[in-house]
Amino acid sequence: MTAVQEFQKTHTAASVGGDVCVVLNPRSGKKDTKPETPDLCGMIQQSLGGNCEIKQVSRDASPTQLANQAIKEGYSTVIAAGGDGTIAGVATALMETDVVMGVLPMGTFNYFSRGLGLPETIPEAVSALGQSSVQTMHIGDINGRIFLNNASLGIYPTILRERESLYKKWGRNRITAYWSVLLGLAGLKRPYHLKITVDGETFEKKTALAFVANSAYQLEAFSLEGAEAVRDGELALYLTNATRWGELARHSMNLIRGGAIHGREFQLVTGQTITIEAARKNTMLIARDGEKERMTAPFKFTLRRNALNVLVPDPA
């Protein structure tokens, strides 16, 4: 019995209307848990109805490019199958259009899809998409580039650089990701002197990390305050109080264990508009949903309100 036939035994189609295009990142996910391409399309057709086409991400075809192509071809639903970086790339193309985005979690942490309430196994996630409704979501913006979960400057982009190197050697898993945190922290030379304006109020801070969150789920996963503010339509800015490697390592381990302490280990500020400038730095490496790129200061964080139509599983 094929994977599609097994899926059909327990699932019936619940069409969201129109044909479906899947933007698949073949480098995401584990090979032993990722279904073959024909099986994946068969399950999606069974769950959502309509025709299904898969477009694969490659060096020459980014998630954003493939999603734009799907829009031009008239697809009403585009499913991002990959990690948070792939999902953000697809969302970039679908922003402020009538096209609906679905998500299949194939990354390491899958914060965005878990925040939607999607299961982490592909067959169960496909089934959940077939029992979903369309909801609009606020999307984070930094200097015109979007982020779904978070964007940051300081030590975190360095950690991502270490993570990519470790992934190539040991594969993608959460233990490797956590180990990259310690290696990245070891590269800290000195804290940054930041000038920060939140909803018109300006202050200065010496810190190794400025982290802006737009995912209430991610904050709750690490037992951090600020989730309610995010749900109420604000961004949450976290500024570490640590300025040395040892302090950062200890605070990072507390964060992973869910024991970070607001006030002692980090400063939390919430607001709708956040602008950050760094002394003597015109450009900085910025991390957005696990991807990194160099941007020019000042760094302005805002929300694009109700900008993305997303398939969200029904609570039942």
Contacts in CASP RR format, 6 or more apart in sequence:
PFRMAT RR
TARGET T0000
AUTHOR 0000-0000-0000
METHOD contacts of the structure
MODEL  1
MTAVQEFQKTHTAASVGGDVCVVLNPRSGKKDTKPETPDLCGMIQQSLGG
NCEIKQVSRDASPTQLANQAIKEGYSTVIAAGGDGTIAGVATALMETDVV
MGVLPMGTFNYFSRGLGLPETIPEAVSALGQSSVQTMHIGDINGRIFLNN
ASLGIYPTILRERESLYKKWGRNRITAYWSVLLGLAGLKRPYHLKITVDG
ETFEKKTALAFVANSAYQLEAFSLEGAEAVRDGELALYLTNATRWGELAR
HSMNLIRGGAIHGREFQLVTGQTITIEAARKNTMLIARDGEKERMTAPFK
FTLRRNALNVLVPDPA
2 39 0 8 1.000
3 35 0 8 1.000
3 36 0 8 1.000
3 39 0 8 1.000
3 43 0 8 1.000
3 123 0 8 1.000
4 38 0 8 1.000
4 39 0 8 1.000
4 42 0 8 1.000
4 43 0 8 1.000
4 46 0 8 1.000
7 42 0 8 1.000
7 43 0 8 1.000
7 46 0 8 1.000
7 47 0 8 1.000
7 123 0 8 1.000
7 126 0 8 1.000
7 127 0 8 1.000
8 46 0 8 1.000
10 127 0 8 1.000
11 43 0 8 1.000
11 46 0 8 1.000
11 47 0 8 1.000
11 126 0 8 1.000
11 127 0 8 1.000
12 46 0 8 1.000
13 45 0 8 1.000
13 46 0 8 1.000
13 47 0 8 1.000
13 48 0 8 1.000
13 49 0 8 1.000
13 50 0 8 1.000
13 130 0 8 1.000
14 47 0 8 1.000
14 48 0 8 1.000
14 49 0 8 1.000
14 130 0 8 1.000
14 131 0 8 1.000
15 48 0 8 1.000
15 49 0 8 1.000
15 50 0 8 1.000
16 48 0 8 1.000
16 49 0 8 1.000
16 76 0 8 1.000
16 77 0 8 1.000
16 100 0 8 1.000
16 129 0 8 1.000
16 130 0 8 1.000
16 132 0 8 1.000
16 134 0 8 1.000
16 311 0 8 1.000
17 48 0 8 1.000
17 49 0 8 1.000
17 50 0 8 1.000
17 76 0 8 1.000
17 77 0 8 1.000
18 49 0 8 1.000
18 50 0 8 1.000
18 75 0 8 1.000
18 76 0 8 1.000
18 77 0 8 1.000
19 50 0 8 1.000
19 51 0 8 1.000
19 52 0 8 1.000
19 53 0 8 1.000
19 74 0 8 1.000
19 75 0 8 1.000
19 76 0 8 1.000
19 77 0 8 1.000
20 44 0 8 1.000
20 45 0 8 1.000
20 48 0 8 1.000
20 49 0 8 1.000
20 50 0 8 1.000
20 51 0 8 1.000
20 52 0 8 1.000
20 53 0 8 1.000
20 75 0 8 1.000
20 76 0 8 1.000
20 77 0 8 1.000
20 78 0 8 1.000
20 79 0 8 1.000
21 52 0 8 1.000
21 53 0 8 1.000
21 54 0 8 1.000
21 55 0 8 1.000
21 67 0 8 1.000
21 70 0 8 1.000
21 73 0 8 1.000
21 75 0 8 1.000
21 77 0 8 1.000
21 78 0 8 1.000
21 79 0 8 1.000
22 40 0 8 1.000
22 41 0 8 1.000
22 44 0 8 1.000
22 52 0 8 1.000
22 53 0 8 1.000
22 54 0 8 1.000
22 55 0 8 1.000
22 78 0 8 1.000
22 79 0 8 1.000
22 81 0 8 1.000
22 104 0 8 1.000
23 55 0 8 1.000
23 57 0 8 1.000
23 63 0 8 1.000
23 66 0 8 1.000
23 67 0 8 1.000
23 70 0 8 1.000
23 78 0 8 1.000
23 79 0 8 1.000
23 80 0 8 1.000
23 81 0 8 1.000
23 86 0 8 1.000
23 90 0 8 1.000
24 37 0 8 1.000
24 40 0 8 1.000
24 54 0 8 1.000
24 55 0 8 1.000
24 56 0 8 1.000
24 57 0 8 1.000
24 81 0 8 1.000
24 82 0 8 1.000
25 56 0 8 1.000
25 57 0 8 1.000
25 63 0 8 1.000
25 81 0 8 1.000
25 82 0 8 1.000
25 83 0 8 1.000
25 86 0 8 1.000
25 106 0 8 1.000
26 56 0 8 1.000
26 57 0 8 1.000
27 57 0 8 1.000
28 81 0 8 1.000
28 82 0 8 1.000
28 83 0 8 1.000
28 86 0 8 1.000
28 106 0 8 1.000
28 107 0 8 1.000
28 172 0 8 1.000
29 82 0 8 1.000
29 83 0 8 1.000
29 106 0 8 1.000
29 107 0 8 1.000
29 172 0 8 1.000
30 172 0 8 1.000
33 121 0 8 1.000
33 122 0 8 1.000
34 106 0 8 1.000
34 122 0 8 1.000
35 43 0 8 1.000
35 122 0 8 1.000
35 123 0 8 1.000
37 54 0 8 1.000
37 56 0 8 1.000
40 54 0 8 1.000
40 81 0 8 1.000
40 122 0 8 1.000
40 126 0 8 1.000
41 52 0 8 1.000
41 53 0 8 1.000
41 54 0 8 1.000
42 52 0 8 1.000
43 122 0 8 1.000
43 123 0 8 1.000
43 126 0 8 1.000
44 52 0 8 1.000
44 79 0 8 1.000
44 126 0 8 1.000
44 129 0 8 1.000
45 51 0 8 1.000
45 52 0 8 1.000
47 126 0 8 1.000
47 127 0 8 1.000
47 129 0 8 1.000
47 130 0 8 1.000
48 77 0 8 1.000
48 129 0 8 1.000
48 130 0 8 1.000
53 75 0 8 1.000
55 61 0 8 1.000
55 66 0 8 1.000
55 69 0 8 1.000
55 70 0 8 1.000
57 63 0 8 1.000
57 66 0 8 1.000
57 86 0 8 1.000
62 89 0 8 1.000
63 80 0 8 1.000
63 85 0 8 1.000
63 86 0 8 1.000
63 87 0 8 1.000
63 88 0 8 1.000
63 89 0 8 1.000
63 90 0 8 1.000
63 92 0 8 1.000
63 93 0 8 1.000
64 89 0 8 1.000
64 90 0 8 1.000
64 92 0 8 1.000
64 93 0 8 1.000
65 93 0 8 1.000
66 90 0 8 1.000
67 78 0 8 1.000
67 80 0 8 1.000
67 89 0 8 1.000
67 90 0 8 1.000
67 92 0 8 1.000
67 93 0 8 1.000
67 94 0 8 1.000
68 93 0 8 1.000
70 78 0 8 1.000
70 93 0 8 1.000
70 99 0 8 1.000
71 78 0 8 1.000
71 93 0 8 1.000
71 94 0 8 1.000
71 97 0 8 1.000
71 99 0 8 1.000
75 99 0 8 1.000
76 98 0 8 1.000
76 99 0 8 1.000
76 100 0 8 1.000
77 99 0 8 1.000
77 100 0 8 1.000
77 101 0 8 1.000
77 102 0 8 1.000
77 311 0 8 1.000
78 90 0 8 1.000
78 93 0 8 1.000
78 94 0 8 1.000
78 99 0 8 1.000
78 100 0 8 1.000
78 101 0 8 1.000
78 102 0 8 1.000
79 101 0 8 1.000
79 102 0 8 1.000
79 103 0 8 1.000
79 104 0 8 1.000
79 129 0 8 1.000
80 86 0 8 1.000
80 87 0 8 1.000
80 89 0 8 1.000
80 90 0 8 1.000
80 91 0 8 1.000
80 101 0 8 1.000
80 102 0 8 1.000
80 103 0 8 1.000
80 104 0 8 1.000
81 103 0 8 1.000
81 104 0 8 1.000
81 106 0 8 1.000
82 104 0 8 1.000
82 105 0 8 1.000
82 106 0 8 1.000
82 107 0 8 1.000
83 105 0 8 1.000
83 106 0 8 1.000
83 107 0 8 1.000
83 108 0 8 1.000
83 110 0 8 1.000
84 107 0 8 1.000
84 109 0 8 1.000
84 110 0 8 1.000
84 111 0 8 1.000
84 112 0 8 1.000
84 148 0 8 1.000
84 149 0 8 1.000
84 289 0 8 1.000
84 290 0 8 1.000
85 289 0 8 1.000
85 290 0 8 1.000
85 291 0 8 1.000
86 106 0 8 1.000
87 101 0 8 1.000
87 103 0 8 1.000
87 112 0 8 1.000
87 113 0 8 1.000
87 148 0 8 1.000
87 289 0 8 1.000
88 112 0 8 1.000
88 146 0 8 1.000
88 147 0 8 1.000
88 148 0 8 1.000
88 288 0 8 1.000
88 289 0 8 1.000
88 291 0 8 1.000
90 101 0 8 1.000
91 101 0 8 1.000
91 139 0 8 1.000
91 146 0 8 1.000
91 148 0 8 1.000
91 308 0 8 1.000
92 145 0 8 1.000
92 146 0 8 1.000
94 100 0 8 1.000
94 101 0 8 1.000
94 308 0 8 1.000
94 309 0 8 1.000
95 139 0 8 1.000
95 146 0 8 1.000
95 304 0 8 1.000
95 307 0 8 1.000
95 308 0 8 1.000
96 304 0 8 1.000
96 307 0 8 1.000
96 308 0 8 1.000
97 309 0 8 1.000
98 309 0 8 1.000
99 309 0 8 1.000
100 134 0 8 1.000
100 309 0 8 1.000
100 310 0 8 1.000
100 311 0 8 1.000
101 308 0 8 1.000
101 309 0 8 1.000
101 310 0 8 1.000
101 311 0 8 1.000
102 129 0 8 1.000
102 132 0 8 1.000
102 310 0 8 1.000
102 311 0 8 1.000
103 112 0 8 1.000
103 113 0 8 1.000
103 116 0 8 1.000
103 118 0 8 1.000
103 125 0 8 1.000
103 129 0 8 1.000
103 310 0 8 1.000
103 311 0 8 1.000
104 113 0 8 1.000
104 118 0 8 1.000
104 122 0 8 1.000
104 125 0 8 1.000
104 126 0 8 1.000
104 129 0 8 1.000
105 113 0 8 1.000
105 114 0 8 1.000
105 118 0 8 1.000
105 120 0 8 1.000
105 122 0 8 1.000
105 125 0 8 1.000
106 122 0 8 1.000
107 172 0 8 1.000
108 172 0 8 1.000
108 173 0 8 1.000
108 174 0 8 1.000
108 177 0 8 1.000
109 174 0 8 1.000
109 177 0 8 1.000
110 118 0 8 1.000
110 120 0 8 1.000
111 149 0 8 1.000
111 215 0 8 1.000
111 217 0 8 1.000
111 218 0 8 1.000
111 221 0 8 1.000
112 148 0 8 1.000
112 149 0 8 1.000
112 215 0 8 1.000
112 289 0 8 1.000
113 120 0 8 1.000
113 125 0 8 1.000
114 120 0 8 1.000
114 217 0 8 1.000
114 221 0 8 1.000
115 215 0 8 1.000
115 216 0 8 1.000
115 217 0 8 1.000
115 218 0 8 1.000
116 310 0 8 1.000
116 312 0 8 1.000
116 313 0 8 1.000
117 128 0 8 1.000
117 312 0 8 1.000
117 313 0 8 1.000
118 125 0 8 1.000
118 128 0 8 1.000
118 129 0 8 1.000
118 313 0 8 1.000
119 125 0 8 1.000
119 128 0 8 1.000
128 313 0 8 1.000
129 311 0 8 1.000
129 313 0 8 1.000
130 311 0 8 1.000
131 313 0 8 1.000
131 314 0 8 1.000
131 316 0 8 1.000
132 311 0 8 1.000
132 312 0 8 1.000
132 313 0 8 1.000
132 314 0 8 1.000
133 311 0 8 1.000
133 312 0 8 1.000
133 314 0 8 1.000
134 309 0 8 1.000
134 310 0 8 1.000
134 311 0 8 1.000
134 312 0 8 1.000
135 309 0 8 1.000
135 310 0 8 1.000
135 312 0 8 1.000
136 306 0 8 1.000
136 307 0 8 1.000
136 308 0 8 1.000
136 309 0 8 1.000
136 310 0 8 1.000
137 306 0 8 1.000
137 307 0 8 1.000
137 308 0 8 1.000
137 310 0 8 1.000
138 214 0 8 1.000
138 233 0 8 1.000
138 303 0 8 1.000
138 304 0 8 1.000
138 305 0 8 1.000
138 306 0 8 1.000
138 307 0 8 1.000
139 146 0 8 1.000
139 147 0 8 1.000
139 148 0 8 1.000
139 214 0 8 1.000
139 303 0 8 1.000
139 304 0 8 1.000
139 307 0 8 1.000
139 308 0 8 1.000
140 146 0 8 1.000
140 147 0 8 1.000
140 148 0 8 1.000
140 151 0 8 1.000
140 214 0 8 1.000
140 235 0 8 1.000
140 301 0 8 1.000
140 302 0 8 1.000
140 303 0 8 1.000
140 304 0 8 1.000
141 147 0 8 1.000
141 301 0 8 1.000
141 302 0 8 1.000
141 303 0 8 1.000
141 304 0 8 1.000
142 151 0 8 1.000
142 212 0 8 1.000
142 286 0 8 1.000
142 288 0 8 1.000
142 295 0 8 1.000
142 299 0 8 1.000
142 300 0 8 1.000
142 301 0 8 1.000
143 295 0 8 1.000
143 296 0 8 1.000
143 299 0 8 1.000
143 300 0 8 1.000
145 288 0 8 1.000
145 293 0 8 1.000
145 295 0 8 1.000
146 288 0 8 1.000
146 304 0 8 1.000
147 212 0 8 1.000
147 214 0 8 1.000
147 288 0 8 1.000
147 289 0 8 1.000
148 214 0 8 1.000
148 215 0 8 1.000
148 289 0 8 1.000
149 213 0 8 1.000
149 214 0 8 1.000
149 215 0 8 1.000
149 218 0 8 1.000
149 289 0 8 1.000
150 211 0 8 1.000
150 212 0 8 1.000
150 213 0 8 1.000
150 214 0 8 1.000
150 215 0 8 1.000
150 218 0 8 1.000
150 287 0 8 1.000
150 288 0 8 1.000
150 289 0 8 1.000
151 212 0 8 1.000
151 286 0 8 1.000
151 287 0 8 1.000
151 288 0 8 1.000
151 289 0 8 1.000
151 301 0 8 1.000
152 209 0 8 1.000
152 210 0 8 1.000
152 211 0 8 1.000
152 212 0 8 1.000
152 286 0 8 1.000
152 287 0 8 1.000
153 192 0 8 1.000
153 209 0 8 1.000
153 210 0 8 1.000
153 276 0 8 1.000
153 278 0 8 1.000
153 284 0 8 1.000
153 285 0 8 1.000
153 286 0 8 1.000
153 287 0 8 1.000
153 299 0 8 1.000
154 192 0 8 1.000
154 208 0 8 1.000
154 209 0 8 1.000
154 210 0 8 1.000
154 284 0 8 1.000
154 285 0 8 1.000
155 184 0 8 1.000
155 185 0 8 1.000
155 187 0 8 1.000
155 188 0 8 1.000
155 208 0 8 1.000
155 209 0 8 1.000
155 248 0 8 1.000
156 209 0 8 1.000
156 211 0 8 1.000
156 287 0 8 1.000
157 285 0 8 1.000
157 286 0 8 1.000
157 287 0 8 1.000
157 292 0 8 1.000
158 184 0 8 1.000
158 187 0 8 1.000
158 188 0 8 1.000
158 285 0 8 1.000
159 180 0 8 1.000
159 181 0 8 1.000
159 183 0 8 1.000
159 184 0 8 1.000
159 185 0 8 1.000
160 180 0 8 1.000
160 287 0 8 1.000
160 290 0 8 1.000
160 291 0 8 1.000
160 292 0 8 1.000
161 184 0 8 1.000
161 292 0 8 1.000
162 180 0 8 1.000
162 183 0 8 1.000
162 184 0 8 1.000
163 176 0 8 1.000
163 177 0 8 1.000
163 180 0 8 1.000
165 180 0 8 1.000
166 176 0 8 1.000
166 179 0 8 1.000
166 180 0 8 1.000
166 183 0 8 1.000
167 176 0 8 1.000
170 176 0 8 1.000
178 256 0 8 1.000
181 252 0 8 1.000
181 256 0 8 1.000
182 249 0 8 1.000
182 252 0 8 1.000
185 245 0 8 1.000
185 246 0 8 1.000
185 248 0 8 1.000
185 249 0 8 1.000
185 252 0 8 1.000
186 245 0 8 1.000
187 245 0 8 1.000
188 208 0 8 1.000
188 244 0 8 1.000
188 245 0 8 1.000
188 248 0 8 1.000
190 243 0 8 1.000
191 206 0 8 1.000
191 207 0 8 1.000
191 208 0 8 1.000
191 243 0 8 1.000
192 206 0 8 1.000
192 207 0 8 1.000
192 208 0 8 1.000
192 210 0 8 1.000
192 278 0 8 1.000
192 279 0 8 1.000
192 281 0 8 1.000
193 204 0 8 1.000
193 205 0 8 1.000
193 206 0 8 1.000
193 278 0 8 1.000
193 279 0 8 1.000
193 280 0 8 1.000
194 204 0 8 1.000
194 205 0 8 1.000
194 206 0 8 1.000
194 207 0 8 1.000
194 210 0 8 1.000
194 239 0 8 1.000
194 276 0 8 1.000
194 277 0 8 1.000
194 278 0 8 1.000
194 279 0 8 1.000
195 202 0 8 1.000
195 204 0 8 1.000
195 276 0 8 1.000
195 277 0 8 1.000
195 278 0 8 1.000
195 279 0 8 1.000
196 202 0 8 1.000
196 203 0 8 1.000
196 204 0 8 1.000
196 205 0 8 1.000
196 210 0 8 1.000
196 237 0 8 1.000
196 239 0 8 1.000
196 269 0 8 1.000
196 274 0 8 1.000
196 275 0 8 1.000
196 276 0 8 1.000
196 277 0 8 1.000
197 273 0 8 1.000
197 274 0 8 1.000
197 275 0 8 1.000
197 276 0 8 1.000
198 237 0 8 1.000
198 269 0 8 1.000
198 270 0 8 1.000
198 271 0 8 1.000
198 273 0 8 1.000
198 274 0 8 1.000
199 271 0 8 1.000
199 272 0 8 1.000
199 273 0 8 1.000
200 273 0 8 1.000
205 239 0 8 1.000
205 267 0 8 1.000
206 243 0 8 1.000
207 239 0 8 1.000
207 240 0 8 1.000
207 241 0 8 1.000
207 243 0 8 1.000
208 240 0 8 1.000
208 242 0 8 1.000
208 243 0 8 1.000
208 248 0 8 1.000
209 238 0 8 1.000
209 239 0 8 1.000
209 240 0 8 1.000
209 248 0 8 1.000
210 237 0 8 1.000
210 238 0 8 1.000
210 239 0 8 1.000
210 276 0 8 1.000
211 237 0 8 1.000
211 238 0 8 1.000
211 239 0 8 1.000
211 240 0 8 1.000
212 235 0 8 1.000
212 236 0 8 1.000
212 237 0 8 1.000
212 238 0 8 1.000
212 274 0 8 1.000
212 301 0 8 1.000
213 219 0 8 1.000
213 224 0 8 1.000
213 226 0 8 1.000
213 230 0 8 1.000
213 235 0 8 1.000
213 236 0 8 1.000
213 237 0 8 1.000
213 238 0 8 1.000
214 230 0 8 1.000
214 235 0 8 1.000
214 236 0 8 1.000
214 303 0 8 1.000
215 230 0 8 1.000
216 226 0 8 1.000
216 227 0 8 1.000
216 228 0 8 1.000
216 230 0 8 1.000
216 231 0 8 1.000
217 227 0 8 1.000
219 225 0 8 1.000
219 226 0 8 1.000
219 227 0 8 1.000
219 230 0 8 1.000
219 236 0 8 1.000
220 227 0 8 1.000
222 255 0 8 1.000
222 256 0 8 1.000
222 258 0 8 1.000
222 260 0 8 1.000
223 258 0 8 1.000
223 259 0 8 1.000
223 260 0 8 1.000
224 236 0 8 1.000
224 238 0 8 1.000
224 255 0 8 1.000
224 260 0 8 1.000
224 262 0 8 1.000
224 268 0 8 1.000
225 262 0 8 1.000
225 268 0 8 1.000
226 236 0 8 1.000
226 268 0 8 1.000
226 270 0 8 1.000
227 236 0 8 1.000
229 236 0 8 1.000
229 270 0 8 1.000
229 271 0 8 1.000
230 236 0 8 1.000
230 270 0 8 1.000
233 272 0 8 1.000
233 303 0 8 1.000
233 305 0 8 1.000
234 270 0 8 1.000
234 271 0 8 1.000
234 272 0 8 1.000
234 303 0 8 1.000
235 270 0 8 1.000
235 271 0 8 1.000
235 272 0 8 1.000
235 274 0 8 1.000
235 301 0 8 1.000
235 302 0 8 1.000
235 303 0 8 1.000
236 268 0 8 1.000
236 269 0 8 1.000
236 270 0 8 1.000
236 271 0 8 1.000
237 268 0 8 1.000
237 269 0 8 1.000
237 270 0 8 1.000
237 271 0 8 1.000
237 274 0 8 1.000
237 301 0 8 1.000
238 266 0 8 1.000
238 267 0 8 1.000
238 268 0 8 1.000
239 266 0 8 1.000
239 267 0 8 1.000
239 268 0 8 1.000
239 269 0 8 1.000
240 248 0 8 1.000
240 251 0 8 1.000
240 265 0 8 1.000
240 266 0 8 1.000
241 247 0 8 1.000
241 251 0 8 1.000
241 263 0 8 1.000
241 264 0 8 1.000
241 265 0 8 1.000
241 266 0 8 1.000
241 267 0 8 1.000
242 248 0 8 1.000
242 250 0 8 1.000
242 251 0 8 1.000
242 265 0 8 1.000
251 260 0 8 1.000
251 265 0 8 1.000
251 266 0 8 1.000
254 260 0 8 1.000
254 261 0 8 1.000
254 265 0 8 1.000
255 265 0 8 1.000
260 266 0 8 1.000
262 268 0 8 1.000
272 302 0 8 1.000
272 303 0 8 1.000
273 300 0 8 1.000
273 301 0 8 1.000
273 302 0 8 1.000
274 300 0 8 1.000
274 301 0 8 1.000
274 302 0 8 1.000
275 298 0 8 1.000
275 299 0 8 1.000
275 300 0 8 1.000
275 301 0 8 1.000
276 297 0 8 1.000
276 298 0 8 1.000
276 299 0 8 1.000
276 301 0 8 1.000
277 297 0 8 1.000
277 298 0 8 1.000
277 299 0 8 1.000
278 284 0 8 1.000
278 297 0 8 1.000
281 297 0 8 1.000
282 296 0 8 1.000
282 297 0 8 1.000
283 294 0 8 1.000
283 295 0 8 1.000
283 296 0 8 1.000
283 297 0 8 1.000
284 294 0 8 1.000
284 295 0 8 1.000
284 297 0 8 1.000
284 299 0 8 1.000
285 292 0 8 1.000
285 293 0 8 1.000
285 294 0 8 1.000
286 292 0 8 1.000
286 293 0 8 1.000
286 294 0 8 1.000
286 295 0 8 1.000
286 299 0 8 1.000
END
